[in-house]
Amino acid sequence: MKLILENWREYLHEEEERAALFVNMLKNLKSPQERPSGFKKGSLKREKIGKICCWCGEQTFVGVEHIIPRSSGGPPIEEWNLAWACYPCNHTRGSLINIPPRDPEILNGWLTQHFREFGAVPTTDELRSYFK
């Protein structure tokens, strides 16, 4: 029983550590373009034109993407958690934490590359626990 409890504590520690490493990685990322200045429905219209999607790299009309979705505890207005994403990438990703489920050959954006390099992203529960 003692061994089971020790293994469980170690597993919980690994989850907390993965979420902390992931958030720190996101906080230190440099975007190749200016990030959204905030998130407010209907605002930022001039900012949305001619930006590059963080996931697919296409220059198109974009919207604000929460890198860590709000449903996973991601902060709604922190600049480090905001990026520009085209509608297809933002819509297919939804509340997922990972790269959008689109054809991998079109996903060449700056954030996609960082997610691939990071490896195992934390789960929704791990992130919610981290942000509590």
C-alpha positions, 0 to 999 in steps of 0.5 A: 500500500505504501508503494502505491501511495508513493507512486501516486504522489510521484505521478501527481508531482509529474502532472504538476511539473508538466503543466508548470513547464508548459505554461512557462514555455508559453510565457517565454515564447516570442511571436513573429508578429504582435500579439492581440492586445486583448480579447473582447467580442467585436473589437480588434477589427483593424488588428485582425487583417493581414495577420498570420495564423499561429497554427497553419502560417497562412496570412488571412483574416484571423481571430483571437486564439486562446493558446490554453483554452479558457475551459482549461483554466487559461487566462482570458486576457493575458498576452502570453496566452493570446495569438492570432488564428484563422477560423478553420484552425481556431474552429477545429481546435475548439477546446483542445490543448494541442495542435488543431486536428487538421492536415499535418502538411498545412500546419506550419505556423510558429506555434505549431512548431513550438508545440511539436518541440515541447512534446507531451502537453498537459491535460485539461485537468492538469492545467485547471489544477495548475491555475487554481 
